[in-house]
Amino acid sequence: MSDNIIQVNKDLIHTELKNLVKNSVEETLNAMLDAEADKLVNAERYARAEQRKGYRAGHYERNFTTTAGDVTLKVPKLKGVPFETAIIERYRRRETSVEEALIEMYLAGVSVRRVEDITEALWGTKVSPGTISNLNKKAYENIERWRNRKLSSDPYPYVYVDGIFLKRCWGEEFENISVLVAIGVTSDGYREILGAAEGLKEDLESWKNFFVWLKSRGLTGVKLIIGDKAYGMVEAISQVFPEAKYQRCTVHFYRNVFSVVPHHRVKEVAKMLKAIHAQEDKTAAREKAKAVAEKLRGMKLNKAAQKIDDSVEETLTYMGFPSEHWTRIRTNNTLERLNREIKRRTKVVGTFPDGESALMLVCARLRHVTSSEWGTKRYLNMEHLKALLLADSEALAVN
């Protein structure tokens, strides 16, 4: 056996292969630019032809970043005809795949400084804050088009609404802002993000403007709106959607009762509250609520009993709809889970520079969710609601 051992320098081979690929990309792109220039002037370089439409006037170099690395392009200069290349858009320095990756990093909540470090590690070139800013503007435009799109002409019988609180910098001070979000269930039983808008704070004016905006974009056929009892929400619903009923989220109702219950009594009271919403109809639920309130008074929990007396009725609205839908229309859980995902994504940002940035990132995550299984999986069988509405209309016709 020979004593000569062949050693392979993997790093050197990797570098050589990378250079080979980069040089190949550079040569190919420049050849394509030359061919495109010949086509525009209608003649090859140095050729004398009557059909010639223009003349070459040299070229200028520009840097172009690809996934293979930085390449130098020799862009032809023409006289008599403008050179607008279809291969590389004017003033564009980065490959589409690179741009999309940068936008996705920002929308995923990666800081600008971190984006700079990542791009330098991946492509050997640090992206400037100005480039990232331009890409963010591109993202703004796409998201705004999606956010203000016209809704389907079909009805949305069930609508879930909630507010997400984020922090923003306002005049050198930090304050909370609310992004209002709405999800609708279509007549076919699929969930759809209806819209999101900055609410500044959850009050009557913000909720009313939000509902009016949704209605102007085509939100119709609303039978039930589910949400927590945010200030101004219920009044805004009655003003904008007077025919819709309001369902207070039972989970938020429980939390409100727990706020006046000693910690060591919460589990016991929770079982009592759940028993109210485990009844077979609204009449039985009302009777159970009275019994629970009396028991709470016997336990010296008068404030908790009063909350049940004052608010339990608005948590029973769902019982006027198909029982097959009850578990999914008595709470705001479908939107709460979405809100948790948004907060997880926005946590890395911390404080937003303005409300527009906060709204953009929230909408980006919402749009991403709609393209996943969340938006393509049937949420409810709406045939049950159609049958109930038909029975109700027939009963009214008889009367």
C-alpha positions in Angstrom: 0.0 0.0 0.0 1.3 3.5 -0.8 2.2 5.7 2.1 1.0 8.7 0.2 -2.3 9.9 1.7 -4.4 12.4 -0.3 -5.7 15.1 1.9 -8.7 17.1 0.8 -9.1 20.7 1.9 -12.8 21.0 2.1 -12.8 24.7 2.8 -10.7 25.4 -0.2 -13.0 23.2 -2.4 -16.1 24.9 -1.0 -14.6 28.4 -1.8 -13.6 27.4 -5.3 -17.0 25.9 -6.0 -18.7 29.0 -4.7 -16.5 31.2 -6.9 -17.2 29.0 -9.8 -21.0 29.3 -9.4 -20.7 33.1 -8.8 -18.6 33.6 -11.9 -21.0 31.5 -13.9 -24.0 33.6 -12.7 -22.1 36.8 -13.5 -21.2 35.7 -17.1 -24.7 34.4 -17.8 -26.4 37.6 -16.6 -24.0 39.8 -18.6 -24.5 37.7 -21.7 -28.2 38.1 -21.3 -27.8 41.9 -20.9 -25.8 42.1 -24.2 -28.4 40.0 -26.0 -31.1 42.2 -24.8 -29.2 45.3 -25.9 -28.7 43.8 -29.4 -32.5 43.1 -29.6 -33.3 46.7 -28.6 -31.0 48.4 -31.2 -32.1 45.7 -33.7 -28.5 44.9 -34.6 -25.4 43.1 -33.3 -22.5 45.0 -31.8 -20.4 46.8 -34.6 -22.8 45.6 -37.3 -23.8 48.0 -40.0 -27.5 47.6 -40.7 -30.2 49.8 -42.1 -32.7 48.5 -39.6 -30.6 49.6 -36.7 -32.6 51.7 -34.1 -29.8 52.8 -31.9 -26.1 52.6 -31.0 -24.1 51.3 -28.1 -22.2 53.9 -26.0 -20.2 51.6 -23.7 -21.5 50.3 -20.4 -21.5 51.1 -16.7 -20.9 48.7 -13.8 -23.3 48.0 -10.9 -23.3 45.6 -8.1 -26.0 43.0 -7.9 -26.5 40.6 -5.0 -27.7 37.1 -5.7 -27.9 34.0 -3.6 -24.6 33.0 -5.2 -22.9 36.1 -3.9 -22.2 39.7 -5.2 -21.7 39.9 -9.0 -20.6 42.8 -11.2 -23.0 43.6 -14.0 -21.9 45.5 -17.1 -25.1 47.3 -18.1 -25.1 48.5 -21.7 -25.5 52.2 -22.5 -27.5 52.9 -25.6 -28.0 56.0 -27.8 -31.2 56.5 -29.6 -33.2 54.0 -27.6 -33.6 53.7 -23.8 -32.3 50.5 -22.2 -34.9 49.2 -19.8 -33.9 45.6 -19.0 -36.6 43.0 -18.3 -33.9 40.9 -16.6 -33.0 43.3 -13.9 -35.4 46.0 -12.8 -34.1 49.5 -12.8 -32.3 50.5 -9.6 -32.8 47.0 -8.2 -29.8 45.7 -6.4 -31.1 42.5 -4.8 -32.5 39.3 -6.1 -36.2 38.7 -5.4 -35.6 35.8 -3.1 -33.3 37.9 -1.0 -35.8 40.7 -0.8 -38.6 38.3 0.3 -36.3 36.8 2.9 -35.6 40.3 4.3 -39.3 41.2 4.5 -40.1 37.9 6.1 -37.4 38.5 8.8 -38.8 41.9 9.6 -42.4 40.6 9.7 -41.3 37.8 11.9 -40.3 40.4 14.5 -36.5 40.4 13.8 -34.9 43.7 14.7 -33.2 45.9 12.0 -29.8 45.4 13.6 -30.3 41.6 13.7 -31.4 41.7 10.0 -28.1 43.4 9.1 -26.1 40.7 11.0 -28.1 37.9 9.4 -27.7 39.1 5.9 -24.0 39.6 6.3 -23.6 36.0 7.6 -25.8 34.6 4.8 -24.8 36.6 1.8 -21.5 38.3 2.8 -23.1 41.7 2.4 -24.7 43.8 5.2 -28.1 45.3 4.2 -28.3 48.9 4.9 -31.1 50.3 7.2 -32.3 52.3 4.1 -32.8 49.1 2.1 -34.7 47.5 4.9 -36.8 50.6 5.2 -37.7 50.5 1.4 -38.6 46.8 1.8 -40.8 47.6 4.7 -42.6 50.2 2.5 -43.2 47.5 0.0 -44.7 45.3 2.7 -46.9 48.2 3.9 -48.4 48.5 0.4 -49.2 44.8 0.1 -50.7 44.6 3.5 -52.8 47.7 3.1 -54.3 46.3 -0.1 -55.1 43.1 1.8 -56.4 45.0 4.8 -58.8 47.2 2.7 -60.0 44.5 0.3 -63.7 44.1 -0.4 -65.2 41.3 1.6 -67.2 38.5 0.0 -70.9 39.3 -0.8 -71.9 36.2 1.2 -73.1 36.7 4.8 -71.0 36.2 7.9 -73.4 34.9 10.5 -70.8 34.8 13.3 -68.2 37.5 14.0 -65.6 37.4 16.8 -64.0 40.7 17.8 -61.2 41.6 20.3 -58.5 44.2 20.9 -54.8 43.5 21.1 -52.7 45.9 23.2 -49.2 46.8 22.1 -46.8 49.5 23.1 -45.7 52.5 21.0 -43.6 55.6 21.3 -45.7 58.8 21.1 -43.9 62.1 21.5 -41.0 60.7 23.5 -43.5 58.9 25.8 -44.5 55.2 25.7 -48.2 54.3 25.7 -50.5 51.4 24.9 -52.4 51.2 21.6 -55.1 48.9 20.7 -55.3 47.0 17.4 -58.9 45.9 16.9 -59.4 42.6 15.1 -62.4 40.8 13.7 -62.9 37.2 12.5 -66.0 36.1 10.6 -67.4 32.6 10.0 -68.8 32.4 6.4 -72.1 30.8 5.5 -70.0 27.7 4.5 -68.5 27.4 7.9 -64.9 28.7 7.2 -63.1 31.3 9.3 -61.9 34.5 7.6 -59.9 37.5 8.9 -62.3 40.3 8.3 -60.0 43.2 9.3 -57.7 44.9 11.7 -57.4 48.6 12.5 -55.7 50.8 15.0 -58.1 51.8 17.8 -55.9 54.0 19.9 -58.0 52.7 22.8 -61.0 50.5 23.2 -63.9 53.0 23.5 -67.2 53.7 21.8 -65.7 55.8 19.1 -63.0 53.3 18.2 -65.4 50.4 18.1 -68.0 52.3 16.1 -65.5 53.4 13.5 -64.2 49.8 13.3 -67.6 48.3 12.7 -68.6 51.0 10.2 -65.3 50.3 8.3 -66.1 46.6 8.2 -69.6 47.3 7.0 -68.4 49.6 4.3 -66.2 46.8 3.0 -69.1 44.4 2.7 -69.7 42.8 6.1 -73.4 41.7 6.0 -75.7 39.0 7.4 -74.3 39.2 10.9 -76.4 37.3 13.4 -74.1 37.1 16.4 -71.1 39.1 17.6 -68.9 37.4 20.2 -66.4 39.4 22.3 -65.5 40.4 25.8 -67.3 43.3 27.3 -64.9 46.1 26.3 -66.0 49.6 26.9 -68.2 50.9 24.1 -68.3 47.6 22.2 -71.9 46.7 23.0 -73.3 50.1 22.3 -71.4 50.3 19.0 -72.8 46.9 18.0 -76.4 48.1 18.5 -75.7 51.3 16.5 -74.0 49.7 13.5 -75.5 46.2 13.4 -78.9 46.6 15.2 -80.1 43.2 14.0 -77.1 41.3 15.4 -77.1 39.9 18.9 -74.3 40.1 21.3 -72.6 37.2 23.1 -70.3 38.0 26.0 -67.3 35.6 26.1 -68.0 33.2 29.0 -64.3 32.9 29.8 -64.0 36.7 30.3 -67.1 36.6 32.4 -65.6 34.0 34.7 -62.4 36.0 35.0 -64.5 39.1 36.0 -66.2 37.1 38.7 -62.9 35.6 39.9 -61.6 39.2 40.4 -63.8 39.5 43.6 -63.3 35.9 44.8 -60.5 34.9 47.2 -57.8 32.8 45.5 -58.5 29.7 47.6 -62.2 29.8 46.5 -61.6 30.2 42.7 -61.7 26.5 41.8 -65.0 26.0 43.7 -66.6 29.0 42.2 -65.4 28.0 38.7 -67.3 24.7 38.9 -70.4 26.6 39.9 -70.1 29.0 37.0 -69.5 26.2 34.5 -72.6 24.5 35.7 -74.7 27.5 34.5 -73.5 27.1 30.9 -73.8 23.3 31.0 -77.6 23.5 31.1 -79.8 22.2 28.2 -81.5 25.6 27.5 -81.7 29.2 28.4 -84.5 28.8 30.9 -82.6 26.1 32.9 -79.4 28.2 32.7 -81.3 31.2 34.2 -82.6 29.1 37.1 -79.1 27.7 37.7 -77.6 31.2 37.7 -80.1 32.2 40.4 -79.2 29.2 42.5 -75.5 29.9 42.1 -75.9 33.5 43.1 -77.8 32.5 46.3 -75.1 30.0 47.2 -72.4 32.6 46.7 -74.2 35.0 49.1 -74.3 32.1 51.6 -70.5 31.9 51.2 -70.3 35.7 51.9 -69.3 36.4 48.3 -71.8 39.1 47.7 -69.9 40.9 45.0 -69.5 37.8 43.0 -73.2 37.1 43.3 -74.0 40.6 42.2 -71.9 40.2 39.1 -73.8 37.1 38.1 -77.2 38.9 38.7 -76.0 41.8 36.6 -74.3 40.1 33.7 -75.1 36.4 33.3 -77.9 37.1 30.7 -75.5 38.5 28.1 -73.5 35.2 28.4 -76.5 33.1 27.5 -77.2 34.6 24.0 -75.5 31.6 22.3 -78.3 29.3 23.5 -80.6 30.9 20.9 -78.5 29.3 18.2 -77.9 25.7 17.2 -76.6 23.5 20.1 -74.0 22.0 17.8 -72.4 25.4 17.7 -72.5 26.3 21.4 -69.0 25.4 22.5 -67.5 27.5 19.7 -69.7 30.6 19.9 -70.0 31.1 23.6 -66.3 32.1 23.9 -63.8 34.2 22.1 -61.2 31.5 22.2 -60.7 31.3 18.4 -59.5 34.9 18.5 -57.7 34.7 21.8 -55.4 31.9 20.4 -54.7 34.1 17.4 -53.9 37.0 19.7 -51.4 35.0 21.7 -49.6 34.1 18.5 -49.5 37.8 17.5 -48.2 38.8 20.9 -45.5 36.1 20.8 -44.4 37.5 17.4 -44.5 41.1 18.5 -42.8 40.6 21.8 -39.3 40.6 20.2 -40.0 44.1 18.9 -40.9 45.6 22.3 -42.0 49.1 21.6 -43.1 50.1 18.1 -42.1 53.5 16.7 -45.6 54.3 15.7 -49.1 52.8 15.4 -48.7 52.0 11.7 -45.7 49.7 12.3 -47.7 47.8 15.0 -50.7 47.5 12.7 -48.5 46.3 9.8 -46.9 43.5 11.9 -50.2 42.4 13.3 -51.8 42.3 9.8 -48.8 40.4 8.4 -49.3 37.7 11.0 -53.0 37.6 10.4 -52.5 37.3 6.6 -50.0 34.5 7.2 -52.6 32.6 9.3 -55.2 32.8 6.6 -52.9 31.0 4.2 -52.4 28.1 6.6 -54.7 25.2 7.6 -56.5 27.7 9.9 -58.2 29.3 7.0 -58.9 26.2 4.9 -60.3 23.9 7.5 -64.1 24.0 8.1 -64.8 25.5 11.5 -68.6 24.9 11.8 -71.3 23.0 10.0 -73.6 25.9 9.1 -76.4 23.7 7.9 -77.6 23.6 11.5 -77.9 27.4 11.5 -79.7 27.4 8.2 -82.2 24.9 9.4 -82.9 26.9 12.5 -83.3 30.2 10.6 -85.7 28.5 8.2 -87.8 27.1 11.0 -87.9 30.5 12.6 -89.0 32.2 9.4 -91.7 29.5 8.8 -93.0 30.0 12.4 -93.2 33.8 11.8 -95.1 33.2 8.5 -97.7 31.1 10.3 -98.2 33.7 13.0 
